[in-house]
Every structure is written in structure tokens, then in C-alpha cells.
Amino acid sequence: MDRDPDARRLARVMHVAFFLLLGASLARFLMRHPWADRSPWIVALSGALAALYLLGPVLGTRATPRRIAWLVTVVAVWMVLVLLAPSFAWCAVPLFYTGLRTLPTRAALVLVTLLTAFVVFAQVQLAKNGFDPDLVIAPPAVAAIATAVFLYAERQADRQRALIEDLIRTRRELAATERREGTLAERQRLSMEIHDTLAQGLSSQQMLLQAADRTWETDPSTARRHVRTAESIAERNLAEARRFVHDLAPADLAEGGGLEQALRGLAGRESAAFRVDGVAVPLPDRVQSALLRIAQGALANIREHAGATSAALTLTYLDDQVVLDVADDGRGFDPADRSADTGVRGHGLPAMRVRAQQLGGTLTIESTPGEGTVLSAAIPLEVRP
């Protein structure tokens, strides 16, 4: 069954035209020849042709052996009718269409040529005023125009189908690419989340337990304090791990106190100062999460690499942006040295930059060897979608 609604409508028009032409041809013959010797044959062949033609839609439009056999039979019966009564010649027009739809192009052109020859023969037989060039030229011209229009329309339809298939394939490829990019972005985000929380916590626990082991005999109270601190960090890491399973939101923010409370709690655990400047405004969850992760990463770097004696967090609300500053009095480094980003810190500073850039913000670092470091993350208050 043809799925194109326009093709189905055209087929219905051709079917109606065929039966109209067949009926008109039979009526013309009977009016001109009230009841000649061949009249019973003409009526019988007309009925047979009509019955055969009705079988066409049942067999479909594809060039199957049954469809081709049906078409050959229809054309053969029509040719016999034309030989007996030339007035049936114009029934060939719907047969042109049927042949072009059913057969390959070359075979269809052969059939159209054969049908046209019979139409010319019939027109010459019907002529009463001698030879008329129009009777020989007009049928081939009409057949050529009809065939050319049909083949052009078919090729245009094939091009449109190919274009639609290309568009569908391209859309699927784009969707697959977007899924792959989304997967890679999610993996990067997860790696940053794990680095900023679980990995840093485990590193801190390792350092504390190593310190406790060194002082276990000489200073038991200090050793126990290190163990208790490691236990507290392990508890925080467990909460973070459960939060990853739930929705990957920072556990400090999930407690419901907002960014300021989360930063204050983080600063307390890291023995850092915390201050808020400006008038606080509501921040999107992803901005709060990004700033908290940046603060966690920065304080972890200070703890592991800076050798600082003090650190401070400052959250500043400006008219058009919110700024988080993390300062320490440690050994500092040269920001121009790219190995500072990618060395022992792993994700470290690159992860913080990515977090800020994903929200349309910036991350700047001011540091000099021996003079400490100030890290500043600025996020616009109207975050881009």
C-alpha cells in the first residue's frame, strides 16, 4: 500500500478516469453499432477488463510477479478491445500511469510506446476524412509529456525522501553527539565533585592518621585529637557519599542552611576565618553549589600545599555579581607556572575555573612565592542559561 496520501489520491483519480473512459467507449460503440456481430464480444471484454482492473489495488503497486502478470493481462485485453473497437483507445491514459507506477523505468517506457502505437492505430481507424497528421503526432506528444511529468515528479519525490532520510539521520547523529557530550560533561563534573569532597577528605584523613601514628607514643592527647578530627572528616565524607547517591548536591547545602551557613561550617572545620560583605540576595542552587565546591577545593589546596598558618573566606554581594575570596599566608606560587594547575593537585585549580566558567564567571589568582595567595571567584547574579 502506498503511504503517500497524494499518490493515493492520484491513483483514485486514475481509477475513476479509467472506468469513465471505459464506460464512454462502450456507450459510443453501442450507439454507433446498435448490435453488430462483434457486440457481445465487446461487452464481454469490457466487463472482463473492468473486473481485471478492479483487482489492481488488491495486488498493491510494487512490481511483484503477480502484479506484472495482472498488468500484462489488462493490457492484452485492452489491445484486443482496441482491435475490435478503436473507440476504446483512450483508456490507455490510465494504463500509462499504471505501467509507470508498476514497472521499472525502461520497461515502463516500452509499455508506454506500445500503448501509444495502439492509440495512433485506433485514431487512424476512426478517421473519416482521410489522413490527419494530428492523429499521428498528438498521441505520442501527449504520451511523452505525461511520461516526462510523471518521471520528473517521481524523481523529485525520491530526492525529497532521500533528503528527509538524511535529515533524520543527521538529527540522530546530532542527538547521539549531544548525548556523548553530556556524558563526558557529567563525567567531568562527577570527577570534580569527587575530587573536591571525597578525595580531599580521604587525603586529610590520611594526613591526620599519619600524624596520630607519629605522636601516638610521645603525645597521646594530640594523637587522639588527630583521630577524632579524622573521624569527623570521615563522617562528612559519608554524608557526601550518600548525597552523591541522592542528587549530587553538597551535603552542607542539603542541610538547608544556605551558602553562608555552609561556608561558615566549612571555615570552622578548616580553622579559617569567614566574613560576609554586602546585602545578601538569593542565589540559584547551582551557584551556591559551585561556590561551595570552589571554597572546598581552595581550602584543601591550602591545607595540603600552602603551609599556611591562617586562611580566610570572604563572600561579597555586589550589585551585579557575587564574589568569593579565599586568602592564605602560605608559601605562595607563581600563577604563570602552568604546572601549578596540573601537578600534584589533580583537578584543583582547573576544576575551579571550569565551575566558574560554566556559570559565566571568572576565577582569578593573585600569588607571589613566599607571600601567600588570594583566589577570587566572581559569578554574575544573572547566570546565563
Contacts in CASP RR format, 6 or more apart in sequence:
PFRMAT RR
TARGET T0000
AUTHOR 0000-0000-0000
METHOD contacts of the structure
MODEL  1
MDRDPDARRLARVMHVAFFLLLGASLARFLMRHPWADRSPWIVALSGALA
ALYLLGPVLGTRATPRRIAWLVTVVAVWMVLVLLAPSFAWCAVPLFYTGL
RTLPTRAALVLVTLLTAFVVFAQVQLAKNGFDPDLVIAPPAVAAIATAVF
LYAERQADRQRALIEDLIRTRRELAATERREGTLAERQRLSMEIHDTLAQ
GLSSQQMLLQAADRTWETDPSTARRHVRTAESIAERNLAEARRFVHDLAP
ADLAEGGGLEQALRGLAGRESAAFRVDGVAVPLPDRVQSALLRIAQGALA
NIREHAGATSAALTLTYLDDQVVLDVADDGRGFDPADRSADTGVRGHGLP
AMRVRAQQLGGTLTIESTPGEGTVLSAAIPLEVRP
1 60 0 8 1.000
1 61 0 8 1.000
2 8 0 8 1.000
2 11 0 8 1.000
2 60 0 8 1.000
2 61 0 8 1.000
4 157 0 8 1.000
10 97 0 8 1.000
11 57 0 8 1.000
11 61 0 8 1.000
11 101 0 8 1.000
14 94 0 8 1.000
14 97 0 8 1.000
14 98 0 8 1.000
15 53 0 8 1.000
15 57 0 8 1.000
15 94 0 8 1.000
17 93 0 8 1.000
17 94 0 8 1.000
18 53 0 8 1.000
18 91 0 8 1.000
18 94 0 8 1.000
18 95 0 8 1.000
19 50 0 8 1.000
19 53 0 8 1.000
21 90 0 8 1.000
21 91 0 8 1.000
21 93 0 8 1.000
21 94 0 8 1.000
22 46 0 8 1.000
22 49 0 8 1.000
22 50 0 8 1.000
22 53 0 8 1.000
22 88 0 8 1.000
22 91 0 8 1.000
23 46 0 8 1.000
25 46 0 8 1.000
25 85 0 8 1.000
25 87 0 8 1.000
25 88 0 8 1.000
25 89 0 8 1.000
25 90 0 8 1.000
25 91 0 8 1.000
26 42 0 8 1.000
26 43 0 8 1.000
26 46 0 8 1.000
26 88 0 8 1.000
28 87 0 8 1.000
29 39 0 8 1.000
29 42 0 8 1.000
29 85 0 8 1.000
29 87 0 8 1.000
29 88 0 8 1.000
30 39 0 8 1.000
32 87 0 8 1.000
33 39 0 8 1.000
38 84 0 8 1.000
38 85 0 8 1.000
41 84 0 8 1.000
42 81 0 8 1.000
42 84 0 8 1.000
42 85 0 8 1.000
45 77 0 8 1.000
45 80 0 8 1.000
45 81 0 8 1.000
45 84 0 8 1.000
46 81 0 8 1.000
46 88 0 8 1.000
48 77 0 8 1.000
49 74 0 8 1.000
49 77 0 8 1.000
49 78 0 8 1.000
49 81 0 8 1.000
49 91 0 8 1.000
52 70 0 8 1.000
52 73 0 8 1.000
52 74 0 8 1.000
52 77 0 8 1.000
53 74 0 8 1.000
55 70 0 8 1.000
56 67 0 8 1.000
56 70 0 8 1.000
59 66 0 8 1.000
59 67 0 8 1.000
59 70 0 8 1.000
60 67 0 8 1.000
61 67 0 8 1.000
61 101 0 8 1.000
61 102 0 8 1.000
62 102 0 8 1.000
63 102 0 8 1.000
63 103 0 8 1.000
63 104 0 8 1.000
67 102 0 8 1.000
68 102 0 8 1.000
68 103 0 8 1.000
71 98 0 8 1.000
71 99 0 8 1.000
71 102 0 8 1.000
71 103 0 8 1.000
74 95 0 8 1.000
74 98 0 8 1.000
75 95 0 8 1.000
75 111 0 8 1.000
75 114 0 8 1.000
75 115 0 8 1.000
78 88 0 8 1.000
78 91 0 8 1.000
78 92 0 8 1.000
78 95 0 8 1.000
79 118 0 8 1.000
81 88 0 8 1.000
81 91 0 8 1.000
82 88 0 8 1.000
82 89 0 8 1.000
82 118 0 8 1.000
82 119 0 8 1.000
82 121 0 8 1.000
82 122 0 8 1.000
86 121 0 8 1.000
86 122 0 8 1.000
86 123 0 8 1.000
86 125 0 8 1.000
86 126 0 8 1.000
87 122 0 8 1.000
87 126 0 8 1.000
88 122 0 8 1.000
89 118 0 8 1.000
89 119 0 8 1.000
89 121 0 8 1.000
89 122 0 8 1.000
89 123 0 8 1.000
90 119 0 8 1.000
92 115 0 8 1.000
92 116 0 8 1.000
92 118 0 8 1.000
92 119 0 8 1.000
93 146 0 8 1.000
95 115 0 8 1.000
96 112 0 8 1.000
96 115 0 8 1.000
96 143 0 8 1.000
96 146 0 8 1.000
96 147 0 8 1.000
96 150 0 8 1.000
97 146 0 8 1.000
97 150 0 8 1.000
99 108 0 8 1.000
99 111 0 8 1.000
99 112 0 8 1.000
100 108 0 8 1.000
100 112 0 8 1.000
100 147 0 8 1.000
100 150 0 8 1.000
100 151 0 8 1.000
100 154 0 8 1.000
102 108 0 8 1.000
103 111 0 8 1.000
105 151 0 8 1.000
108 147 0 8 1.000
109 147 0 8 1.000
112 143 0 8 1.000
112 147 0 8 1.000
113 143 0 8 1.000
115 143 0 8 1.000
116 139 0 8 1.000
116 140 0 8 1.000
116 143 0 8 1.000
119 139 0 8 1.000
119 143 0 8 1.000
120 135 0 8 1.000
120 136 0 8 1.000
120 139 0 8 1.000
120 140 0 8 1.000
123 135 0 8 1.000
123 136 0 8 1.000
123 138 0 8 1.000
123 139 0 8 1.000
124 131 0 8 1.000
124 135 0 8 1.000
124 136 0 8 1.000
127 135 0 8 1.000
188 354 0 8 1.000
190 248 0 8 1.000
191 347 0 8 1.000
191 351 0 8 1.000
192 293 0 8 1.000
192 347 0 8 1.000
192 351 0 8 1.000
192 354 0 8 1.000
192 355 0 8 1.000
193 244 0 8 1.000
193 248 0 8 1.000
193 293 0 8 1.000
194 244 0 8 1.000
195 297 0 8 1.000
195 346 0 8 1.000
195 347 0 8 1.000
195 348 0 8 1.000
195 351 0 8 1.000
196 293 0 8 1.000
196 296 0 8 1.000
196 297 0 8 1.000
196 300 0 8 1.000
196 347 0 8 1.000
196 351 0 8 1.000
197 237 0 8 1.000
197 240 0 8 1.000
197 250 0 8 1.000
197 293 0 8 1.000
197 296 0 8 1.000
198 237 0 8 1.000
198 240 0 8 1.000
198 241 0 8 1.000
200 296 0 8 1.000
200 297 0 8 1.000
200 300 0 8 1.000
201 233 0 8 1.000
201 236 0 8 1.000
201 237 0 8 1.000
201 300 0 8 1.000
202 237 0 8 1.000
203 300 0 8 1.000
203 304 0 8 1.000
204 230 0 8 1.000
204 233 0 8 1.000
204 300 0 8 1.000
204 303 0 8 1.000
205 230 0 8 1.000
205 233 0 8 1.000
205 234 0 8 1.000
205 237 0 8 1.000
207 304 0 8 1.000
208 226 0 8 1.000
208 227 0 8 1.000
208 229 0 8 1.000
208 230 0 8 1.000
208 233 0 8 1.000
209 226 0 8 1.000
209 227 0 8 1.000
209 230 0 8 1.000
211 223 0 8 1.000
211 226 0 8 1.000
212 222 0 8 1.000
212 223 0 8 1.000
212 224 0 8 1.000
212 226 0 8 1.000
212 227 0 8 1.000
212 230 0 8 1.000
213 223 0 8 1.000
215 222 0 8 1.000
215 223 0 8 1.000
215 226 0 8 1.000
216 223 0 8 1.000
232 269 0 8 1.000
233 269 0 8 1.000
236 251 0 8 1.000
236 269 0 8 1.000
239 251 0 8 1.000
240 250 0 8 1.000
240 251 0 8 1.000
242 251 0 8 1.000
243 249 0 8 1.000
243 250 0 8 1.000
243 251 0 8 1.000
243 254 0 8 1.000
246 254 0 8 1.000
249 285 0 8 1.000
249 289 0 8 1.000
250 262 0 8 1.000
250 289 0 8 1.000
250 292 0 8 1.000
250 293 0 8 1.000
252 261 0 8 1.000
252 262 0 8 1.000
252 265 0 8 1.000
252 266 0 8 1.000
252 292 0 8 1.000
253 259 0 8 1.000
253 262 0 8 1.000
253 285 0 8 1.000
253 288 0 8 1.000
253 289 0 8 1.000
253 292 0 8 1.000
255 261 0 8 1.000
255 262 0 8 1.000
258 288 0 8 1.000
259 283 0 8 1.000
259 288 0 8 1.000
259 291 0 8 1.000
259 292 0 8 1.000
259 315 0 8 1.000
260 276 0 8 1.000
260 280 0 8 1.000
260 315 0 8 1.000
262 288 0 8 1.000
262 292 0 8 1.000
263 274 0 8 1.000
263 291 0 8 1.000
263 292 0 8 1.000
263 295 0 8 1.000
263 313 0 8 1.000
263 315 0 8 1.000
263 324 0 8 1.000
264 274 0 8 1.000
265 274 0 8 1.000
266 272 0 8 1.000
266 292 0 8 1.000
266 295 0 8 1.000
266 296 0 8 1.000
266 299 0 8 1.000
266 313 0 8 1.000
267 273 0 8 1.000
267 274 0 8 1.000
267 299 0 8 1.000
267 313 0 8 1.000
268 274 0 8 1.000
270 299 0 8 1.000
270 302 0 8 1.000
270 303 0 8 1.000
270 311 0 8 1.000
271 311 0 8 1.000
272 299 0 8 1.000
272 310 0 8 1.000
272 311 0 8 1.000
272 312 0 8 1.000
272 313 0 8 1.000
273 310 0 8 1.000
273 311 0 8 1.000
273 312 0 8 1.000
273 313 0 8 1.000
274 312 0 8 1.000
274 313 0 8 1.000
274 314 0 8 1.000
274 315 0 8 1.000
275 312 0 8 1.000
275 313 0 8 1.000
275 314 0 8 1.000
275 315 0 8 1.000
276 314 0 8 1.000
276 315 0 8 1.000
276 316 0 8 1.000
276 317 0 8 1.000
277 314 0 8 1.000
277 315 0 8 1.000
277 316 0 8 1.000
277 317 0 8 1.000
278 316 0 8 1.000
278 317 0 8 1.000
278 318 0 8 1.000
279 317 0 8 1.000
280 317 0 8 1.000
281 317 0 8 1.000
281 322 0 8 1.000
281 381 0 8 1.000
283 291 0 8 1.000
283 322 0 8 1.000
283 381 0 8 1.000
284 383 0 8 1.000
286 359 0 8 1.000
286 383 0 8 1.000
287 322 0 8 1.000
287 359 0 8 1.000
287 379 0 8 1.000
287 383 0 8 1.000
290 355 0 8 1.000
290 356 0 8 1.000
290 358 0 8 1.000
290 359 0 8 1.000
290 377 0 8 1.000
290 379 0 8 1.000
291 315 0 8 1.000
291 322 0 8 1.000
291 324 0 8 1.000
291 377 0 8 1.000
291 379 0 8 1.000
293 351 0 8 1.000
293 352 0 8 1.000
293 355 0 8 1.000
294 324 0 8 1.000
294 326 0 8 1.000
294 352 0 8 1.000
294 355 0 8 1.000
294 356 0 8 1.000
294 363 0 8 1.000
294 375 0 8 1.000
294 377 0 8 1.000
295 313 0 8 1.000
295 324 0 8 1.000
295 326 0 8 1.000
297 348 0 8 1.000
297 351 0 8 1.000
297 352 0 8 1.000
298 326 0 8 1.000
298 352 0 8 1.000
298 375 0 8 1.000
299 311 0 8 1.000
299 313 0 8 1.000
299 326 0 8 1.000
301 345 0 8 1.000
301 348 0 8 1.000
301 349 0 8 1.000
302 308 0 8 1.000
302 311 0 8 1.000
302 326 0 8 1.000
302 328 0 8 1.000
302 330 0 8 1.000
302 373 0 8 1.000
304 344 0 8 1.000
304 345 0 8 1.000
305 344 0 8 1.000
305 345 0 8 1.000
306 328 0 8 1.000
306 330 0 8 1.000
306 331 0 8 1.000
306 332 0 8 1.000
306 372 0 8 1.000
306 373 0 8 1.000
307 330 0 8 1.000
307 331 0 8 1.000
308 328 0 8 1.000
308 329 0 8 1.000
308 330 0 8 1.000
308 331 0 8 1.000
308 372 0 8 1.000
309 329 0 8 1.000
309 330 0 8 1.000
310 328 0 8 1.000
310 329 0 8 1.000
311 326 0 8 1.000
311 327 0 8 1.000
311 328 0 8 1.000
311 329 0 8 1.000
312 325 0 8 1.000
312 326 0 8 1.000
312 327 0 8 1.000
312 328 0 8 1.000
313 324 0 8 1.000
313 325 0 8 1.000
313 326 0 8 1.000
314 323 0 8 1.000
314 324 0 8 1.000
314 325 0 8 1.000
314 326 0 8 1.000
314 327 0 8 1.000
315 322 0 8 1.000
315 323 0 8 1.000
315 324 0 8 1.000
316 322 0 8 1.000
316 323 0 8 1.000
316 324 0 8 1.000
316 325 0 8 1.000
320 380 0 8 1.000
320 381 0 8 1.000
320 382 0 8 1.000
321 361 0 8 1.000
321 378 0 8 1.000
321 379 0 8 1.000
321 380 0 8 1.000
321 381 0 8 1.000
322 378 0 8 1.000
322 379 0 8 1.000
322 381 0 8 1.000
323 376 0 8 1.000
323 377 0 8 1.000
323 378 0 8 1.000
323 379 0 8 1.000
324 376 0 8 1.000
324 377 0 8 1.000
325 374 0 8 1.000
325 375 0 8 1.000
325 376 0 8 1.000
326 374 0 8 1.000
326 375 0 8 1.000
326 376 0 8 1.000
327 372 0 8 1.000
327 373 0 8 1.000
327 374 0 8 1.000
327 375 0 8 1.000
328 372 0 8 1.000
328 373 0 8 1.000
329 372 0 8 1.000
330 370 0 8 1.000
330 372 0 8 1.000
330 373 0 8 1.000
331 369 0 8 1.000
331 370 0 8 1.000
331 372 0 8 1.000
332 367 0 8 1.000
332 368 0 8 1.000
332 369 0 8 1.000
332 370 0 8 1.000
332 371 0 8 1.000
332 372 0 8 1.000
332 373 0 8 1.000
333 340 0 8 1.000
333 367 0 8 1.000
333 369 0 8 1.000
333 373 0 8 1.000
334 340 0 8 1.000
334 367 0 8 1.000
334 368 0 8 1.000
334 369 0 8 1.000
335 365 0 8 1.000
335 366 0 8 1.000
335 367 0 8 1.000
340 349 0 8 1.000
341 348 0 8 1.000
341 349 0 8 1.000
341 350 0 8 1.000
342 350 0 8 1.000
349 363 0 8 1.000
349 365 0 8 1.000
352 363 0 8 1.000
352 375 0 8 1.000
352 377 0 8 1.000
353 363 0 8 1.000
355 363 0 8 1.000
355 377 0 8 1.000
356 362 0 8 1.000
356 363 0 8 1.000
356 377 0 8 1.000
356 378 0 8 1.000
356 379 0 8 1.000
357 363 0 8 1.000
359 379 0 8 1.000
359 380 0 8 1.000
359 383 0 8 1.000
359 384 0 8 1.000
360 379 0 8 1.000
360 380 0 8 1.000
360 383 0 8 1.000
360 384 0 8 1.000
361 377 0 8 1.000
361 378 0 8 1.000
361 379 0 8 1.000
361 380 0 8 1.000
362 377 0 8 1.000
362 378 0 8 1.000
363 375 0 8 1.000
363 376 0 8 1.000
363 377 0 8 1.000
363 378 0 8 1.000
364 375 0 8 1.000
364 376 0 8 1.000
364 378 0 8 1.000
365 373 0 8 1.000
365 374 0 8 1.000
365 375 0 8 1.000
365 376 0 8 1.000
366 373 0 8 1.000
366 374 0 8 1.000
366 376 0 8 1.000
367 373 0 8 1.000
367 374 0 8 1.000
END
